[in-house]
Amino acid sequence: MTHPALKLIVEEPQPGAFVWKLQQTDADGQPMRTVREGESPADSYEAALASGTRALQTALREGETSPA
């Protein structure tokens, strides 16, 4: 089984508000588009990372490649 090339990132668009994004990447690992992102910001980097990791695992299981 092959999986789409996905990258998990966590950003802090405002101080203390952390948002995760799953991005589909090209062959060089460069982001092409956002596939899924957190609906609301987390209070910590760790919480956003944990939530994004769960979303990444789900996306890999489902073979997700559709845009958010």
Secondary structure in CASP SS format (residue, H / E / C, confidence):
PFRMAT SS
TARGET T0000
AUTHOR 0000-0000-0000
METHOD secondary structure of the structure
MODEL  1
M C 1.00
T C 1.00
H C 1.00
P C 1.00
A C 1.00
L E 1.00
K E 1.00
L E 1.00
I E 1.00
V E 1.00
E E 1.00
E E 1.00
P E 1.00
Q E 1.00
P C 1.00
G C 1.00
A E 1.00
F E 1.00
V E 1.00
W E 1.00
K E 1.00
L E 1.00
Q E 1.00
Q E 1.00
T E 1.00
D C 1.00
A C 1.00
D C 1.00
G C 1.00
Q C 1.00
P E 1.00
M E 1.00
R E 1.00
T E 1.00
V E 1.00
R E 1.00
E E 1.00
G C 1.00
E C 1.00
S C 1.00
P C 1.00
A E 1.00
D C 1.00
S C 1.00
Y H 1.00
E H 1.00
A H 1.00
A H 1.00
L H 1.00
A H 1.00
S H 1.00
G H 1.00
T H 1.00
R H 1.00
A H 1.00
L H 1.00
Q H 1.00
T H 1.00
A H 1.00
L H 1.00
R H 1.00
E H 1.00
G C 1.00
E C 1.00
T C 1.00
S C 1.00
P C 1.00
A C 1.00
END
